[in-house]
Amino acid sequence: MKKLLVIISTLNYGGAQKIISNLLESLPGCWEADIILNDAENIVYPYEGNIISLGFKPQADKTKLLYQLKVFLKRILIVGKYKKTGKYTACVSGLTSANIANILTRKKGCQTVISEHCYMTEEAGRGIHKYIIDHAIRYFYNRADKIVVVSNGVGEDLIQNFQVKREKVCTIYNGFSLQEIRQMSEEPLSIKEKEWFSSGPVLVTVGRLSRQKGQWHLIRALKKVKKLIPKVRLLVLGEGELENELKQITAALGLKDAVVFCGFCKNPYKIMKHCDLFVFSSLYEGFGNVIIESFCCGLPCISTDFNAGAREIMAPGTNMNNRVTQGIEKADYGILCPVCDGLIRRADEGLSPEEDTMADAILELLKNDTLRKQYASAGRKRAEDFDMKHIIRQWLEVMEA
């Protein structure tokens, strides 16, 4: 029996947490996993293994430095203890603080594998938080045995902007249980959910309501779409700190009847399956998990050409460093449009050029049944490349190196 130690903050919500969950669920029977979490409350994602809780209470704001310091110090003690006695083949960690703890507790014979799921130049933020993360990555990451990144773009960001050694970096795309997603998509809609599809085409976007996701740009673009397709509707799946502001923007634009804030959905796939089009307005990402999930649900996709991931997923034959800055790009697996500028404008201000282009991309697909069906079919095939049964082999090679 081979043993794996995993370090992650929670198995609650988040892209990194979901991918760790998929990894744990896909381990062969000859592997056993211990999972160190900040807290064991409110576990949402499935897992196979033994939970070890640091005993912290769930926090509304996990960015506070005092909380982060307490977690970090206790994590070092607990991880070090388990590595001394556990006889692990490998220790896999996700997110910066857990990665540093993994590196500081390195043990001979246990492969130290850290994973980075974010485009860190954008994610690090500003002020003291950015200073700490920036220096921690530069000083510690090269001490890991391997750094798994979720896209080539994330890897290049670490190499070019944080002086991480190229030979340490290994790209393993996020893996998905496609069969599970398809099964969940077949669950029946509630009476309330059926009302969302009562008339006209339905767009959907999924993600935390935060600055990173840029949903206000999509809502503003919808204003132009609605003028030409009056019965169009947008479903916004997710919750977050910008919810009230997004609702205010929606009301100011006169779109309260066209935008539905659905909140957190335990099963978003059954809703996505019934929509006509998925639109992703992110300013930046590490990968863009929900693009693959939309493909699996049979949805044609429009995405901003953000750093990093969308181009690698939707236009894999093109230069990763290219970015569409004007007009739309009809890629192999969907439409790419320019990243918006991140500014929140008044309701009476005109659309930015990028918002205008996003609206044009939506209109292009809603009016072109042939192209929409073509992208839906191509997306289903593309999703197969990210099935966890393929991805797990790459993880095993890294953990057993």
Contacts in CASP RR format, 6 or more apart in sequence:
PFRMAT RR
TARGET T0000
AUTHOR 0000-0000-0000
METHOD contacts of the structure
MODEL  1
MKKLLVIISTLNYGGAQKIISNLLESLPGCWEADIILNDAENIVYPYEGN
IISLGFKPQADKTKLLYQLKVFLKRILIVGKYKKTGKYTACVSGLTSANI
ANILTRKKGCQTVISEHCYMTEEAGRGIHKYIIDHAIRYFYNRADKIVVV
SNGVGEDLIQNFQVKREKVCTIYNGFSLQEIRQMSEEPLSIKEKEWFSSG
PVLVTVGRLSRQKGQWHLIRALKKVKKLIPKVRLLVLGEGELENELKQIT
AALGLKDAVVFCGFCKNPYKIMKHCDLFVFSSLYEGFGNVIIESFCCGLP
CISTDFNAGAREIMAPGTNMNNRVTQGIEKADYGILCPVCDGLIRRADEG
LSPEEDTMADAILELLKNDTLRKQYASAGRKRAEDFDMKHIIRQWLEVME
A
1 30 0 8 1.000
1 31 0 8 1.000
1 32 0 8 1.000
2 30 0 8 1.000
2 31 0 8 1.000
2 32 0 8 1.000
2 89 0 8 1.000
2 400 0 8 1.000
3 31 0 8 1.000
3 32 0 8 1.000
3 33 0 8 1.000
3 34 0 8 1.000
3 86 0 8 1.000
3 87 0 8 1.000
3 88 0 8 1.000
3 89 0 8 1.000
4 27 0 8 1.000
4 31 0 8 1.000
4 32 0 8 1.000
4 33 0 8 1.000
4 34 0 8 1.000
4 88 0 8 1.000
4 89 0 8 1.000
4 90 0 8 1.000
4 91 0 8 1.000
4 92 0 8 1.000
4 399 0 8 1.000
5 33 0 8 1.000
5 34 0 8 1.000
5 36 0 8 1.000
5 79 0 8 1.000
5 82 0 8 1.000
5 83 0 8 1.000
5 86 0 8 1.000
5 88 0 8 1.000
5 90 0 8 1.000
5 91 0 8 1.000
5 92 0 8 1.000
5 110 0 8 1.000
6 20 0 8 1.000
6 23 0 8 1.000
6 24 0 8 1.000
6 33 0 8 1.000
6 34 0 8 1.000
6 35 0 8 1.000
6 36 0 8 1.000
6 91 0 8 1.000
6 92 0 8 1.000
6 93 0 8 1.000
7 36 0 8 1.000
7 75 0 8 1.000
7 79 0 8 1.000
7 91 0 8 1.000
7 92 0 8 1.000
7 93 0 8 1.000
7 94 0 8 1.000
7 98 0 8 1.000
7 101 0 8 1.000
7 102 0 8 1.000
8 16 0 8 1.000
8 17 0 8 1.000
8 20 0 8 1.000
8 35 0 8 1.000
8 36 0 8 1.000
8 37 0 8 1.000
8 93 0 8 1.000
8 94 0 8 1.000
8 95 0 8 1.000
8 98 0 8 1.000
9 17 0 8 1.000
9 37 0 8 1.000
9 38 0 8 1.000
9 62 0 8 1.000
9 71 0 8 1.000
9 95 0 8 1.000
9 97 0 8 1.000
9 98 0 8 1.000
10 17 0 8 1.000
10 37 0 8 1.000
10 38 0 8 1.000
10 39 0 8 1.000
10 42 0 8 1.000
10 43 0 8 1.000
11 17 0 8 1.000
11 20 0 8 1.000
11 21 0 8 1.000
11 35 0 8 1.000
11 37 0 8 1.000
11 43 0 8 1.000
11 44 0 8 1.000
11 45 0 8 1.000
11 47 0 8 1.000
12 42 0 8 1.000
12 43 0 8 1.000
12 44 0 8 1.000
12 45 0 8 1.000
13 44 0 8 1.000
13 264 0 8 1.000
14 208 0 8 1.000
15 117 0 8 1.000
15 174 0 8 1.000
15 289 0 8 1.000
16 94 0 8 1.000
16 95 0 8 1.000
16 115 0 8 1.000
16 117 0 8 1.000
16 118 0 8 1.000
17 45 0 8 1.000
18 45 0 8 1.000
18 289 0 8 1.000
19 115 0 8 1.000
19 117 0 8 1.000
19 150 0 8 1.000
19 174 0 8 1.000
19 175 0 8 1.000
19 289 0 8 1.000
20 45 0 8 1.000
20 92 0 8 1.000
20 94 0 8 1.000
21 45 0 8 1.000
21 46 0 8 1.000
21 47 0 8 1.000
22 174 0 8 1.000
22 175 0 8 1.000
22 176 0 8 1.000
22 177 0 8 1.000
22 388 0 8 1.000
22 391 0 8 1.000
23 92 0 8 1.000
23 388 0 8 1.000
23 392 0 8 1.000
23 395 0 8 1.000
24 33 0 8 1.000
24 35 0 8 1.000
24 47 0 8 1.000
24 48 0 8 1.000
24 49 0 8 1.000
25 46 0 8 1.000
25 47 0 8 1.000
25 48 0 8 1.000
25 177 0 8 1.000
25 388 0 8 1.000
26 177 0 8 1.000
26 388 0 8 1.000
26 389 0 8 1.000
26 391 0 8 1.000
26 392 0 8 1.000
27 33 0 8 1.000
27 48 0 8 1.000
27 392 0 8 1.000
28 392 0 8 1.000
28 396 0 8 1.000
32 49 0 8 1.000
32 50 0 8 1.000
33 47 0 8 1.000
33 48 0 8 1.000
33 49 0 8 1.000
33 50 0 8 1.000
34 49 0 8 1.000
34 50 0 8 1.000
34 52 0 8 1.000
34 82 0 8 1.000
34 86 0 8 1.000
34 88 0 8 1.000
35 47 0 8 1.000
35 49 0 8 1.000
35 50 0 8 1.000
35 51 0 8 1.000
35 52 0 8 1.000
36 52 0 8 1.000
36 54 0 8 1.000
36 75 0 8 1.000
36 78 0 8 1.000
36 79 0 8 1.000
36 82 0 8 1.000
37 43 0 8 1.000
37 51 0 8 1.000
37 52 0 8 1.000
37 53 0 8 1.000
37 54 0 8 1.000
38 53 0 8 1.000
38 54 0 8 1.000
38 55 0 8 1.000
38 56 0 8 1.000
38 71 0 8 1.000
38 75 0 8 1.000
39 53 0 8 1.000
39 54 0 8 1.000
39 55 0 8 1.000
39 56 0 8 1.000
39 57 0 8 1.000
39 58 0 8 1.000
40 51 0 8 1.000
40 53 0 8 1.000
40 55 0 8 1.000
41 57 0 8 1.000
41 58 0 8 1.000
42 58 0 8 1.000
43 51 0 8 1.000
44 266 0 8 1.000
52 78 0 8 1.000
52 82 0 8 1.000
54 71 0 8 1.000
54 74 0 8 1.000
54 75 0 8 1.000
54 78 0 8 1.000
56 67 0 8 1.000
56 70 0 8 1.000
56 71 0 8 1.000
56 74 0 8 1.000
59 67 0 8 1.000
61 67 0 8 1.000
62 68 0 8 1.000
63 129 0 8 1.000
65 128 0 8 1.000
65 129 0 8 1.000
68 97 0 8 1.000
71 97 0 8 1.000
72 97 0 8 1.000
72 100 0 8 1.000
72 101 0 8 1.000
75 97 0 8 1.000
75 98 0 8 1.000
75 101 0 8 1.000
76 101 0 8 1.000
76 104 0 8 1.000
76 105 0 8 1.000
79 91 0 8 1.000
79 101 0 8 1.000
79 102 0 8 1.000
79 105 0 8 1.000
80 105 0 8 1.000
80 107 0 8 1.000
82 88 0 8 1.000
83 91 0 8 1.000
83 105 0 8 1.000
83 107 0 8 1.000
83 110 0 8 1.000
84 107 0 8 1.000
88 107 0 8 1.000
88 110 0 8 1.000
89 110 0 8 1.000
89 111 0 8 1.000
89 399 0 8 1.000
89 400 0 8 1.000
90 110 0 8 1.000
90 111 0 8 1.000
90 112 0 8 1.000
90 113 0 8 1.000
90 398 0 8 1.000
90 399 0 8 1.000
90 400 0 8 1.000
91 102 0 8 1.000
91 105 0 8 1.000
91 110 0 8 1.000
91 111 0 8 1.000
91 112 0 8 1.000
91 113 0 8 1.000
92 102 0 8 1.000
92 113 0 8 1.000
92 114 0 8 1.000
92 115 0 8 1.000
92 148 0 8 1.000
92 395 0 8 1.000
92 399 0 8 1.000
93 99 0 8 1.000
93 101 0 8 1.000
93 102 0 8 1.000
93 113 0 8 1.000
93 114 0 8 1.000
93 115 0 8 1.000
94 114 0 8 1.000
94 115 0 8 1.000
94 116 0 8 1.000
94 117 0 8 1.000
95 117 0 8 1.000
96 116 0 8 1.000
96 120 0 8 1.000
96 133 0 8 1.000
96 136 0 8 1.000
96 137 0 8 1.000
99 114 0 8 1.000
99 115 0 8 1.000
99 116 0 8 1.000
99 140 0 8 1.000
99 141 0 8 1.000
99 144 0 8 1.000
100 136 0 8 1.000
100 140 0 8 1.000
102 112 0 8 1.000
102 113 0 8 1.000
102 114 0 8 1.000
102 144 0 8 1.000
103 112 0 8 1.000
103 114 0 8 1.000
103 140 0 8 1.000
103 141 0 8 1.000
103 143 0 8 1.000
103 144 0 8 1.000
104 140 0 8 1.000
106 112 0 8 1.000
106 143 0 8 1.000
111 145 0 8 1.000
111 146 0 8 1.000
111 398 0 8 1.000
111 399 0 8 1.000
111 400 0 8 1.000
111 401 0 8 1.000
112 143 0 8 1.000
112 144 0 8 1.000
112 145 0 8 1.000
112 146 0 8 1.000
113 144 0 8 1.000
113 145 0 8 1.000
113 146 0 8 1.000
113 147 0 8 1.000
113 148 0 8 1.000
113 398 0 8 1.000
113 399 0 8 1.000
114 141 0 8 1.000
114 144 0 8 1.000
114 146 0 8 1.000
114 147 0 8 1.000
114 148 0 8 1.000
115 147 0 8 1.000
115 148 0 8 1.000
115 149 0 8 1.000
115 150 0 8 1.000
116 147 0 8 1.000
116 148 0 8 1.000
116 149 0 8 1.000
116 150 0 8 1.000
116 154 0 8 1.000
116 155 0 8 1.000
116 158 0 8 1.000
117 150 0 8 1.000
117 154 0 8 1.000
117 174 0 8 1.000
117 286 0 8 1.000
117 287 0 8 1.000
118 154 0 8 1.000
118 286 0 8 1.000
119 153 0 8 1.000
119 154 0 8 1.000
119 157 0 8 1.000
119 284 0 8 1.000
119 285 0 8 1.000
119 286 0 8 1.000
119 307 0 8 1.000
119 308 0 8 1.000
120 133 0 8 1.000
120 137 0 8 1.000
120 154 0 8 1.000
120 157 0 8 1.000
120 158 0 8 1.000
120 161 0 8 1.000
120 162 0 8 1.000
121 157 0 8 1.000
121 161 0 8 1.000
121 307 0 8 1.000
122 212 0 8 1.000
122 283 0 8 1.000
122 284 0 8 1.000
122 307 0 8 1.000
123 284 0 8 1.000
124 130 0 8 1.000
124 133 0 8 1.000
124 134 0 8 1.000
125 133 0 8 1.000
134 162 0 8 1.000
137 158 0 8 1.000
137 162 0 8 1.000
137 164 0 8 1.000
138 162 0 8 1.000
138 163 0 8 1.000
141 147 0 8 1.000
141 158 0 8 1.000
141 162 0 8 1.000
141 164 0 8 1.000
141 168 0 8 1.000
142 163 0 8 1.000
142 164 0 8 1.000
142 165 0 8 1.000
142 168 0 8 1.000
144 168 0 8 1.000
145 168 0 8 1.000
145 401 0 8 1.000
146 168 0 8 1.000
146 170 0 8 1.000
146 398 0 8 1.000
146 401 0 8 1.000
147 155 0 8 1.000
147 158 0 8 1.000
147 164 0 8 1.000
147 168 0 8 1.000
147 169 0 8 1.000
147 170 0 8 1.000
148 170 0 8 1.000
148 171 0 8 1.000
148 172 0 8 1.000
148 395 0 8 1.000
148 398 0 8 1.000
149 155 0 8 1.000
149 158 0 8 1.000
149 169 0 8 1.000
149 170 0 8 1.000
149 171 0 8 1.000
149 172 0 8 1.000
150 171 0 8 1.000
150 172 0 8 1.000
150 173 0 8 1.000
150 174 0 8 1.000
150 286 0 8 1.000
150 287 0 8 1.000
151 171 0 8 1.000
151 173 0 8 1.000
151 286 0 8 1.000
151 287 0 8 1.000
151 308 0 8 1.000
151 309 0 8 1.000
151 312 0 8 1.000
152 171 0 8 1.000
152 308 0 8 1.000
152 312 0 8 1.000
152 320 0 8 1.000
153 286 0 8 1.000
153 307 0 8 1.000
153 308 0 8 1.000
153 309 0 8 1.000
153 312 0 8 1.000
153 320 0 8 1.000
154 286 0 8 1.000
154 287 0 8 1.000
154 308 0 8 1.000
154 309 0 8 1.000
155 164 0 8 1.000
155 169 0 8 1.000
155 171 0 8 1.000
155 308 0 8 1.000
156 308 0 8 1.000
156 320 0 8 1.000
157 307 0 8 1.000
157 308 0 8 1.000
158 164 0 8 1.000
158 169 0 8 1.000
159 165 0 8 1.000
159 166 0 8 1.000
159 169 0 8 1.000
170 398 0 8 1.000
172 391 0 8 1.000
172 394 0 8 1.000
172 395 0 8 1.000
172 398 0 8 1.000
173 287 0 8 1.000
173 312 0 8 1.000
173 385 0 8 1.000
173 386 0 8 1.000
173 391 0 8 1.000
174 287 0 8 1.000
174 288 0 8 1.000
174 289 0 8 1.000
174 292 0 8 1.000
174 386 0 8 1.000
174 391 0 8 1.000
175 292 0 8 1.000
175 386 0 8 1.000
175 387 0 8 1.000
175 388 0 8 1.000
175 390 0 8 1.000
175 391 0 8 1.000
176 289 0 8 1.000
176 292 0 8 1.000
176 293 0 8 1.000
176 296 0 8 1.000
176 383 0 8 1.000
176 386 0 8 1.000
176 387 0 8 1.000
176 388 0 8 1.000
177 387 0 8 1.000
177 388 0 8 1.000
178 296 0 8 1.000
178 383 0 8 1.000
178 384 0 8 1.000
178 386 0 8 1.000
178 387 0 8 1.000
178 388 0 8 1.000
181 269 0 8 1.000
181 293 0 8 1.000
181 296 0 8 1.000
181 297 0 8 1.000
182 269 0 8 1.000
182 296 0 8 1.000
184 267 0 8 1.000
184 269 0 8 1.000
184 270 0 8 1.000
185 269 0 8 1.000
185 270 0 8 1.000
185 272 0 8 1.000
185 273 0 8 1.000
185 296 0 8 1.000
185 297 0 8 1.000
186 270 0 8 1.000
186 273 0 8 1.000
187 267 0 8 1.000
187 270 0 8 1.000
188 270 0 8 1.000
189 197 0 8 1.000
189 270 0 8 1.000
189 271 0 8 1.000
189 274 0 8 1.000
193 270 0 8 1.000
193 271 0 8 1.000
196 202 0 8 1.000
196 233 0 8 1.000
196 235 0 8 1.000
196 260 0 8 1.000
196 262 0 8 1.000
196 271 0 8 1.000
197 274 0 8 1.000
199 231 0 8 1.000
200 229 0 8 1.000
200 231 0 8 1.000
200 232 0 8 1.000
200 233 0 8 1.000
201 229 0 8 1.000
201 231 0 8 1.000
201 232 0 8 1.000
201 233 0 8 1.000
201 276 0 8 1.000
201 277 0 8 1.000
201 366 0 8 1.000
202 232 0 8 1.000
202 233 0 8 1.000
202 234 0 8 1.000
202 235 0 8 1.000
202 274 0 8 1.000
202 275 0 8 1.000
202 276 0 8 1.000
202 277 0 8 1.000
203 222 0 8 1.000
203 232 0 8 1.000
203 233 0 8 1.000
203 234 0 8 1.000
203 235 0 8 1.000
203 275 0 8 1.000
203 276 0 8 1.000
203 277 0 8 1.000
203 278 0 8 1.000
203 279 0 8 1.000
203 362 0 8 1.000
204 234 0 8 1.000
204 235 0 8 1.000
204 237 0 8 1.000
204 271 0 8 1.000
204 272 0 8 1.000
204 275 0 8 1.000
204 277 0 8 1.000
204 278 0 8 1.000
204 279 0 8 1.000
204 294 0 8 1.000
204 299 0 8 1.000
205 213 0 8 1.000
205 215 0 8 1.000
205 218 0 8 1.000
205 234 0 8 1.000
205 235 0 8 1.000
205 236 0 8 1.000
205 237 0 8 1.000
205 278 0 8 1.000
205 279 0 8 1.000
205 280 0 8 1.000
205 281 0 8 1.000
206 237 0 8 1.000
206 238 0 8 1.000
206 268 0 8 1.000
206 272 0 8 1.000
206 278 0 8 1.000
206 290 0 8 1.000
206 293 0 8 1.000
206 294 0 8 1.000
207 213 0 8 1.000
207 237 0 8 1.000
207 238 0 8 1.000
207 290 0 8 1.000
208 238 0 8 1.000
208 239 0 8 1.000
208 240 0 8 1.000
209 215 0 8 1.000
209 236 0 8 1.000
209 238 0 8 1.000
209 239 0 8 1.000
209 240 0 8 1.000
209 241 0 8 1.000
209 242 0 8 1.000
209 243 0 8 1.000
209 246 0 8 1.000
210 240 0 8 1.000
210 241 0 8 1.000
210 242 0 8 1.000
211 242 0 8 1.000
211 283 0 8 1.000
211 342 0 8 1.000
212 282 0 8 1.000
212 283 0 8 1.000
212 284 0 8 1.000
212 285 0 8 1.000
213 281 0 8 1.000
213 282 0 8 1.000
213 283 0 8 1.000
214 281 0 8 1.000
214 282 0 8 1.000
214 283 0 8 1.000
214 340 0 8 1.000
214 342 0 8 1.000
215 236 0 8 1.000
215 242 0 8 1.000
215 246 0 8 1.000
215 281 0 8 1.000
216 242 0 8 1.000
216 245 0 8 1.000
216 246 0 8 1.000
216 249 0 8 1.000
216 344 0 8 1.000
217 281 0 8 1.000
217 340 0 8 1.000
217 342 0 8 1.000
217 352 0 8 1.000
217 354 0 8 1.000
217 355 0 8 1.000
217 358 0 8 1.000
218 234 0 8 1.000
218 279 0 8 1.000
218 281 0 8 1.000
218 358 0 8 1.000
219 234 0 8 1.000
219 246 0 8 1.000
219 249 0 8 1.000
219 250 0 8 1.000
219 253 0 8 1.000
219 255 0 8 1.000
219 259 0 8 1.000
220 249 0 8 1.000
220 253 0 8 1.000
220 345 0 8 1.000
220 351 0 8 1.000
220 352 0 8 1.000
220 355 0 8 1.000
221 351 0 8 1.000
221 355 0 8 1.000
221 356 0 8 1.000
221 358 0 8 1.000
221 359 0 8 1.000
221 362 0 8 1.000
222 232 0 8 1.000
222 234 0 8 1.000
222 255 0 8 1.000
222 258 0 8 1.000
222 259 0 8 1.000
222 359 0 8 1.000
222 362 0 8 1.000
223 253 0 8 1.000
223 254 0 8 1.000
223 255 0 8 1.000
223 351 0 8 1.000
223 359 0 8 1.000
224 351 0 8 1.000
224 355 0 8 1.000
224 356 0 8 1.000
224 359 0 8 1.000
224 363 0 8 1.000
225 232 0 8 1.000
225 359 0 8 1.000
225 362 0 8 1.000
225 363 0 8 1.000
225 366 0 8 1.000
226 232 0 8 1.000
226 255 0 8 1.000
226 258 0 8 1.000
228 363 0 8 1.000
229 363 0 8 1.000
229 366 0 8 1.000
232 258 0 8 1.000
232 366 0 8 1.000
233 258 0 8 1.000
233 259 0 8 1.000
233 260 0 8 1.000
234 258 0 8 1.000
234 259 0 8 1.000
234 260 0 8 1.000
234 279 0 8 1.000
235 260 0 8 1.000
235 262 0 8 1.000
235 271 0 8 1.000
235 275 0 8 1.000
236 246 0 8 1.000
236 259 0 8 1.000
236 260 0 8 1.000
236 261 0 8 1.000
236 262 0 8 1.000
236 263 0 8 1.000
237 262 0 8 1.000
237 263 0 8 1.000
237 264 0 8 1.000
237 265 0 8 1.000
237 268 0 8 1.000
237 271 0 8 1.000
237 272 0 8 1.000
238 262 0 8 1.000
238 263 0 8 1.000
238 264 0 8 1.000
238 265 0 8 1.000
239 263 0 8 1.000
239 264 0 8 1.000
243 261 0 8 1.000
243 263 0 8 1.000
245 344 0 8 1.000
246 261 0 8 1.000
247 261 0 8 1.000
249 344 0 8 1.000
249 347 0 8 1.000
250 256 0 8 1.000
250 259 0 8 1.000
250 261 0 8 1.000
252 346 0 8 1.000
252 347 0 8 1.000
253 347 0 8 1.000
254 347 0 8 1.000
262 271 0 8 1.000
265 271 0 8 1.000
268 293 0 8 1.000
269 293 0 8 1.000
269 296 0 8 1.000
269 297 0 8 1.000
272 278 0 8 1.000
272 293 0 8 1.000
272 294 0 8 1.000
272 297 0 8 1.000
272 299 0 8 1.000
273 297 0 8 1.000
273 298 0 8 1.000
273 299 0 8 1.000
275 299 0 8 1.000
276 299 0 8 1.000
276 300 0 8 1.000
276 366 0 8 1.000
276 372 0 8 1.000
277 299 0 8 1.000
277 300 0 8 1.000
277 301 0 8 1.000
277 302 0 8 1.000
277 362 0 8 1.000
277 365 0 8 1.000
277 366 0 8 1.000
277 372 0 8 1.000
278 290 0 8 1.000
278 291 0 8 1.000
278 294 0 8 1.000
278 297 0 8 1.000
278 299 0 8 1.000
278 300 0 8 1.000
278 301 0 8 1.000
278 302 0 8 1.000
279 301 0 8 1.000
279 302 0 8 1.000
279 303 0 8 1.000
279 358 0 8 1.000
279 362 0 8 1.000
280 288 0 8 1.000
280 290 0 8 1.000
280 291 0 8 1.000
280 294 0 8 1.000
280 301 0 8 1.000
280 302 0 8 1.000
280 303 0 8 1.000
280 304 0 8 1.000
280 310 0 8 1.000
281 304 0 8 1.000
281 340 0 8 1.000
281 358 0 8 1.000
282 288 0 8 1.000
282 303 0 8 1.000
282 304 0 8 1.000
282 306 0 8 1.000
282 310 0 8 1.000
282 339 0 8 1.000
283 304 0 8 1.000
283 306 0 8 1.000
283 339 0 8 1.000
283 340 0 8 1.000
283 342 0 8 1.000
284 306 0 8 1.000
284 307 0 8 1.000
284 308 0 8 1.000
284 339 0 8 1.000
285 306 0 8 1.000
285 307 0 8 1.000
285 308 0 8 1.000
285 309 0 8 1.000
285 310 0 8 1.000
286 307 0 8 1.000
286 308 0 8 1.000
286 309 0 8 1.000
287 308 0 8 1.000
287 309 0 8 1.000
287 313 0 8 1.000
288 309 0 8 1.000
288 310 0 8 1.000
288 313 0 8 1.000
291 301 0 8 1.000
291 303 0 8 1.000
291 310 0 8 1.000
291 313 0 8 1.000
291 314 0 8 1.000
292 313 0 8 1.000
292 382 0 8 1.000
292 383 0 8 1.000
292 386 0 8 1.000
294 301 0 8 1.000
295 301 0 8 1.000
295 333 0 8 1.000
295 379 0 8 1.000
295 380 0 8 1.000
295 382 0 8 1.000
295 383 0 8 1.000
296 380 0 8 1.000
296 383 0 8 1.000
298 376 0 8 1.000
298 379 0 8 1.000
298 380 0 8 1.000
299 376 0 8 1.000
300 334 0 8 1.000
300 365 0 8 1.000
300 371 0 8 1.000
300 372 0 8 1.000
300 373 0 8 1.000
300 375 0 8 1.000
300 376 0 8 1.000
300 379 0 8 1.000
301 314 0 8 1.000
301 333 0 8 1.000
301 334 0 8 1.000
301 335 0 8 1.000
301 375 0 8 1.000
301 379 0 8 1.000
302 334 0 8 1.000
302 335 0 8 1.000
302 336 0 8 1.000
302 337 0 8 1.000
302 358 0 8 1.000
302 361 0 8 1.000
302 362 0 8 1.000
302 365 0 8 1.000
303 310 0 8 1.000
303 314 0 8 1.000
303 334 0 8 1.000
303 335 0 8 1.000
303 336 0 8 1.000
303 337 0 8 1.000
304 310 0 8 1.000
304 336 0 8 1.000
304 337 0 8 1.000
304 338 0 8 1.000
304 339 0 8 1.000
304 340 0 8 1.000
304 354 0 8 1.000
304 358 0 8 1.000
305 311 0 8 1.000
305 323 0 8 1.000
305 324 0 8 1.000
305 329 0 8 1.000
305 336 0 8 1.000
305 337 0 8 1.000
305 338 0 8 1.000
305 339 0 8 1.000
306 339 0 8 1.000
308 320 0 8 1.000
310 336 0 8 1.000
311 318 0 8 1.000
311 320 0 8 1.000
311 322 0 8 1.000
311 323 0 8 1.000
311 331 0 8 1.000
311 336 0 8 1.000
312 320 0 8 1.000
313 333 0 8 1.000
313 382 0 8 1.000
314 331 0 8 1.000
314 332 0 8 1.000
314 333 0 8 1.000
314 334 0 8 1.000
314 336 0 8 1.000
314 382 0 8 1.000
315 329 0 8 1.000
315 331 0 8 1.000
315 332 0 8 1.000
315 333 0 8 1.000
315 336 0 8 1.000
316 332 0 8 1.000
316 333 0 8 1.000
317 332 0 8 1.000
318 331 0 8 1.000
323 338 0 8 1.000
323 339 0 8 1.000
324 336 0 8 1.000
324 337 0 8 1.000
324 338 0 8 1.000
325 338 0 8 1.000
326 338 0 8 1.000
326 353 0 8 1.000
326 357 0 8 1.000
327 337 0 8 1.000
327 338 0 8 1.000
327 357 0 8 1.000
327 360 0 8 1.000
328 335 0 8 1.000
328 336 0 8 1.000
328 337 0 8 1.000
328 357 0 8 1.000
328 360 0 8 1.000
328 361 0 8 1.000
328 364 0 8 1.000
329 335 0 8 1.000
329 336 0 8 1.000
329 337 0 8 1.000
330 371 0 8 1.000
332 378 0 8 1.000
332 382 0 8 1.000
333 375 0 8 1.000
333 378 0 8 1.000
333 379 0 8 1.000
333 382 0 8 1.000
334 375 0 8 1.000
334 378 0 8 1.000
334 379 0 8 1.000
335 361 0 8 1.000
335 364 0 8 1.000
335 365 0 8 1.000
335 375 0 8 1.000
337 354 0 8 1.000
337 357 0 8 1.000
337 358 0 8 1.000
337 361 0 8 1.000
338 353 0 8 1.000
338 354 0 8 1.000
338 357 0 8 1.000
339 354 0 8 1.000
340 352 0 8 1.000
340 354 0 8 1.000
340 355 0 8 1.000
340 358 0 8 1.000
341 352 0 8 1.000
341 354 0 8 1.000
343 352 0 8 1.000
345 352 0 8 1.000
351 359 0 8 1.000
364 371 0 8 1.000
365 371 0 8 1.000
365 372 0 8 1.000
365 375 0 8 1.000
366 372 0 8 1.000
END
